Amino acid sequence: MAANSIEAEGAWQKALRSAGTGSCVELRPLDDGTVAMRNSRFPEGPALVFTRPEIDALLDGAKKGEFDHLAA
């Protein structure tokens, strides 16, 4: 999916904790049920697009602490 077609779909959302730091991962739901993810430092750069089951697995793993070793 081209970045410009993603731009037409709506607003990006980022975690409140990242506000003002410039180090943000932003997400937005797309009309087809997928979810786009991008680095806010590069808003014109590429976005990764994930299926709903992929996002559900990511969020479940994050809630269970499976990625805590990646946090600074």
N, C-alpha and C positions, 0 to 999 in steps of 0.2 A: 504494500500500500504506500503510495507516495505521501511525503510529508504534507504537501498542500491539501490533499484530500482529508488527512487527519485534522488539519487546522480548521477545516470547515465544520467539524463535528461538535465542538463545544470547548468549555474551559478545562484547563489542566488543574490538577489538585496535587498539593504537596503536604507533607506532614507539618504541623504547626511548629514543631521543634526546629525545623530547618529554616524557618522564616528569618530572613536577613543575613544568613550565613553564606549564601551563594553556593552551598553544597547540597543541592536538592535533587532528589529523584521525584519526578512528577508523573502522575497517572491520569488517565481519562478513559471513561467507558466510550466505546464506539457503537454506532447504530446497529451493527451486526452482532453485538453481544461480546465481542472481543474487547481487550483492554490494551491501550497503548501506554508505553513507558519511555521516558526520555530523561536525559541529564539536563537540568535547568540552565547549566552554564553554557550549553550549546543548543538553544531553542530552535535554531535553523537546521540543526544536525538531524541524524536519523532517529527514528523511534522504533523500538521493538514492539511487536504486537503479539499478545498472548491470548490463548483461548480462556474461557471462563474456568475450566478444570485446572489449567496451569496456574492461574491466579489463585484459585482456591487452595491448591497444594502449597504455593508459596506462602500465603497468609497463614495457613495451618502450621506450616513449619516454623514460621516466625513466632507465632503465638506459643509454640511448644519450646522455643529457645534453641531450635536446631541451627540457627545462624549466629548465635551469640558470640561464637569464637571469631567472627568477622568484625565485631564492633571494637572500636578503639578503647 
